[in-house]
């Protein structure tokens, strides 16, 4: 019997494929905006509270900190926590996790909107499950469960005493005389740190939709990353939005966030307008409890194995006979392709033949997903909800309650594809196709800054390395790093996430491995008595050359996609994308390379400088 349980997808003939391809391109062209990422309004100036104000936890007063520490980690979300945990394991325990939020969790601190769940398999996504002995309650965990697990990690691994919450880093300046970073914050701190790690995660700063008249609207406005339960009623763990019973609400966006929110608005609000520019792919959820007996029976190392398997299925390919352990929207194409190959007796194929096979499966899976929209009874609405693009042009979602909402009288789809957004906002509501719709509340599910301008994306005014060089100038034309984690002229500074490193399908795994590597370098520098560690200019240049020589060219795929933050909103002149420049030979080839590099023990490519040894006293 086969280990693969393929999903049932419609067959697609070559003629149908060609017609769909043409429609995909037409939909892309219809959506393409000339101003790409610039269409968005930053959460600053008039809108700064959308980013800066914490509606969940009051800010406790504290004195400014001016002392020394070994390391400042910018962020206390998954990335900052994984880095902190690895630093501790490497013997560095004098550090601060500095975070804008009022507790650990990052995205899982800020995002408390009704219905929030992770769209990724919790057994893969939630880090350190074996180490914490924690069993997630279900396949797709609720946001508050993930938040609570972050507190378990913080407490179990002793991170809490090192946390500086409700603190925004405003400047990072290297002082070559003292070999320290000066860390300036909005709380008046001037911390001197040997090392700094930027661990702020890829999507942390809300952005606003560029709708004309946005600041005219006099009703309630908030972003989903700062849900206002005082206004809507209910609370995070029990989102009964009863105060919306007499309210007309519009939600901008139909991305992963809005897909989870809309069923709650549909349930509680008098009227919900769902403003959609591009539809998402929304599969069945099939959420289910984790079986405690099954969980207890797992052998040590099971999580690492599951993460690797998920990465193969979601971003590379499942080896012949390798099962699909995760079995959801992220792994479907790989699983179906392997089922097909198995049925054909694992034929020998060239890479081109394999990609053609995957492409056909992509069309078939998208046809299956589009057919789901026919749950909606009104044919025009159902058609408008159908996504016409390749799988993974936009981030996929799964939800059982979103489509049925459109069969309710109090839910209206406002399809703004043709006009590339709402016509405008007024004092009392919004205008679409010349008609004004009155609303009480405007909810922005408009996503996060992913712009090329890192200063706007990160929101840190100053990051200056040696000689006052700004990282924003240094990286204006693209990243320049060694191993994706260090940069010449930015001594003792470490970078994480999507730079020029490997990217695992599960971000938390990437953060664990990057934290480990950073912990190794920082602790080796300390052990060897170095005060400064920085990549050699030539080593960095060679690294970038090698990285680019093995890069997988995905530009054709990206250019054919409908605009989204995955492809820089269709900007083909982009200097960098949200995913950076990933290691072309794959994630595990990258981590193997780093392991061999550490094993050699030479810190090859890094220059170390040592403090002059003081003369012994007479
Ligand atoms: P997205 O950036 O994915 O979506 C923003 C939405 O706003 C899009 O539908 C976009 O339309 C729409 N929009 C923006 N401007 C306008 C405008 N002027 N008029 C109309 N619509 C507009 O943000 P999300 O918050 O949904 O998701 C961001 C990411 O956060 C996800 O991709 C995911 O990585 C993460 N996330 C993860 C979850 C999880 O379960 N793990 C849950 C939720 C979010 P268009 O598509 O046309 O640009």
Boltz pocket constraint, residues with backbone or C-beta under 6 A from the ligand:
constraints:
  - pocket:
      binder: B
      contacts: [[A, 117], [A, 118], [A, 119], [A, 120], [A, 203], [A, 208], [A, 209], [A, 210], [A, 211], [A, 252], [A, 253], [A, 254], [A, 255], [A, 256], [A, 257], [A, 258], [A, 275], [A, 276], [A, 277], [A, 278], [A, 395], [A, 416], [A, 420], [A, 421], [A, 422], [A, 445], [A, 446], [A, 447], [A, 448], [A, 563], [A, 564], [A, 565]]
      max_distance: 6.0
